[in-house]
């Protein structure tokens, strides 16, 4: 048994996506994509207009460096905690 979600604004239409902010099911007519991300009309109207210097998303080229930095940070933290627990 499959459950078909319907559009929040058009109950006679199947939903094809979810708004990223409010998680409302929406049909293609109610979907506005901003940088490939679904937004409903209500959330899009509430979204603040970014300034010319605002960064909406980090560059994908920074993702591996950020992940490696986070991994190194947690490795060091948990290594120090482990050493402290072992010495006590």
C-alpha positions in Angstrom: 0.0 0.0 0.0 1.5 3.3 -1.1 0.5 6.7 0.3 0.5 9.5 -2.2 1.0 12.9 -0.6 -1.1 15.8 -2.0 -0.2 19.4 -2.5 -0.9 21.7 0.4 -2.5 24.3 -1.9 -4.1 21.9 -4.4 -5.6 18.8 -2.8 -6.5 17.5 -6.2 -2.9 17.3 -7.3 -0.1 14.9 -6.1 2.9 16.5 -4.4 6.2 16.1 -6.2 8.4 17.7 -3.5 8.7 19.2 -0.1 9.5 22.8 0.9 12.9 22.8 2.5 11.8 25.3 5.3 8.3 24.2 6.3 8.4 20.6 4.9 5.0 21.2 3.2 4.2 18.8 0.3 3.9 20.9 -2.9 3.1 20.3 -6.5 5.2 21.6 -9.4 3.0 24.7 -9.7 3.7 25.6 -6.1 7.4 24.9 -6.2 10.0 27.5 -6.7 13.6 26.2 -6.9 16.3 28.5 -5.6 19.8 27.1 -6.3 18.1 23.7 -6.9 16.2 23.7 -3.5 12.4 23.5 -3.3 10.6 26.4 -1.6 6.9 27.0 -1.3 5.5 30.4 -2.2 4.8 31.3 1.5 8.4 30.5 2.7 9.9 32.1 -0.4 8.0 35.4 0.3 9.4 35.3 3.9 12.9 34.7 2.9 15.1 37.7 3.3 16.7 39.1 0.2 20.4 38.6 0.4 22.9 41.4 -0.1 25.3 41.4 -3.0 28.1 40.1 -0.7 26.0 37.4 1.1 27.1 33.8 0.6 24.1 31.6 0.3 26.0 28.3 0.2 29.6 27.5 0.7 31.4 26.4 -2.4 31.5 22.7 -3.0 35.2 22.8 -3.4 35.4 23.7 0.4 33.4 20.7 1.5 36.3 18.1 1.5 38.6 20.5 3.3 35.9 21.3 5.9 35.2 17.6 6.4 38.9 16.8 6.8 39.3 19.6 9.3 36.3 18.4 11.4 37.6 14.9 11.3 41.1 16.1 12.5 39.5 18.2 15.2 37.4 15.4 16.6 40.2 12.9 16.3 42.5 15.1 18.4 39.7 15.9 21.0 38.8 12.2 21.5 42.4 11.2 21.5 43.1 13.7 24.4 40.0 12.5 26.3 41.0 8.9 25.9 44.5 9.7 27.1 43.2 11.6 30.1 40.8 8.7 31.0 43.5 6.1 30.6 45.9 8.1 32.9 43.3 8.5 35.7 
